[in-house]
Amino acid sequence: MGKGKAKAKQVKGKLKETTGNVTGDRRLEAEGRAEKVSGKVEESAERARKNLRDR
């Protein structure tokens, strides 16, 4: 997954988290939080792969 897709996943997760918070839907809020963290992990992994390729 590319950096752009990982960033998009983070934004989508933040939107879900916020929507869940506003509506009181704890499941949606937790799902959004998990998706946001997953996007951050993917972005970090992509950065690490890029650093290894650049060596």
Order of alpha helices (4+ residues) and beta strands (2+ residues): alpha-alpha
